[in-house]
Amino acid sequence: MKSYSVKKSTKEEYNLIHLDTFDFQATDFYIKYGYKVFLVLDCSPMEHKRYYMKKNIYI
C-alpha cells in the first residue's frame, strides 16, 4: 500500500520526498518505509537529534 505522499508525488511527477523528524518521534518508522537519512543535527541543549530524511520516487 502506497502512502498518500508517495501517491501524490507520483501523480504530480515529483521524484523526491524529504522530511525531518526528531529521535523521539518516527525515525525508525520512516527508515522502515525506505527513507534514507542524509543529515543529523545534534540539537543541544535539548539533548535530542534531528534527522533529515529523503526518499526517491520512481515513476
DOZA-107802 format. One record per residue (C-alpha): residue number from 1; x, y, z. Coordinates in steps of 0.1 Angstrom, whole numbers, plus 5000, padded with zeros to 4 digits. Layout:
N
<atom resi="NUM" c1="X" c2="Y" c3="Z"/>
...
//
This chain:
59
<atom resi="1" c1="5000" c2="5000" c3="5000"/>
<atom resi="2" c1="5015" c2="5033" c3="4990"/>
<atom resi="3" c1="5013" c2="5062" c3="5014"/>
<atom resi="4" c1="4994" c2="5094" c3="5005"/>
<atom resi="5" c1="5027" c2="5114" c3="5000"/>
<atom resi="6" c1="5040" c2="5087" c3="4976"/>
<atom resi="7" c1="5007" c2="5086" c3="4956"/>
<atom resi="8" c1="5006" c2="5124" c3="4954"/>
<atom resi="9" c1="5043" c2="5126" c3="4944"/>
<atom resi="10" c1="5038" c2="5101" c3="4916"/>
<atom resi="11" c1="5006" c2="5118" c3="4904"/>
<atom resi="12" c1="5024" c2="5152" c3="4903"/>
<atom resi="13" c1="5055" c2="5136" c3="4887"/>
<atom resi="14" c1="5078" c2="5145" c3="4916"/>
<atom resi="15" c1="5108" c2="5123" c3="4921"/>
<atom resi="16" c1="5118" c2="5131" c3="4957"/>
<atom resi="17" c1="5102" c2="5134" c3="4991"/>
<atom resi="18" c1="5121" c2="5149" c3="5021"/>
<atom resi="19" c1="5111" c2="5154" c3="5057"/>
<atom resi="20" c1="5126" c2="5159" c3="5091"/>
<atom resi="21" c1="5119" c2="5142" c3="5125"/>
<atom resi="22" c1="5134" c2="5141" c3="5159"/>
<atom resi="23" c1="5149" c2="5109" c3="5175"/>
<atom resi="24" c1="5120" c2="5106" c3="5199"/>
<atom resi="25" c1="5095" c2="5107" c3="5170"/>
<atom resi="26" c1="5092" c2="5084" c3="5140"/>
<atom resi="27" c1="5128" c2="5079" c3="5127"/>
<atom resi="28" c1="5126" c2="5041" c3="5127"/>
<atom resi="29" c1="5092" c2="5042" c3="5110"/>
<atom resi="30" c1="5105" c2="5063" c3="5081"/>
<atom resi="31" c1="5136" c2="5041" c3="5077"/>
<atom resi="32" c1="5113" c2="5010" c3="5076"/>
<atom resi="33" c1="5094" c2="5026" c3="5046"/>
<atom resi="34" c1="5125" c2="5033" c3="5026"/>
<atom resi="35" c1="5136" c2="5068" c3="5037"/>
<atom resi="36" c1="5173" c2="5075" c3="5039"/>
<atom resi="37" c1="5190" c2="5098" c3="5065"/>
<atom resi="38" c1="5210" c2="5125" c3="5048"/>
<atom resi="39" c1="5217" c2="5148" c3="5077"/>
<atom resi="40" c1="5217" c2="5146" c3="5115"/>
<atom resi="41" c1="5218" c2="5176" c3="5138"/>
<atom resi="42" c1="5227" c2="5175" c3="5174"/>
<atom resi="43" c1="5201" c2="5198" c3="5190"/>
<atom resi="44" c1="5218" c2="5206" c3="5223"/>
<atom resi="45" c1="5207" c2="5218" c3="5249"/>
<atom resi="46" c1="5176" c2="5198" c3="5241"/>
<atom resi="47" c1="5197" c2="5166" c3="5241"/>
<atom resi="48" c1="5179" c2="5152" c3="5210"/>
<atom resi="49" c1="5189" c2="5147" c3="5174"/>
<atom resi="50" c1="5170" c2="5160" c3="5144"/>
<atom resi="51" c1="5171" c2="5137" c3="5114"/>
<atom resi="52" c1="5166" c2="5149" c3="5078"/>
<atom resi="53" c1="5154" c2="5122" c3="5055"/>
<atom resi="54" c1="5146" c2="5116" c3="5018"/>
<atom resi="55" c1="5130" c2="5091" c3="4996"/>
<atom resi="56" c1="5134" c2="5088" c3="4958"/>
<atom resi="57" c1="5102" c2="5081" c3="4940"/>
<atom resi="58" c1="5105" c2="5064" c3="4907"/>
<atom resi="59" c1="5077" c2="5069" c3="4882"/>
//
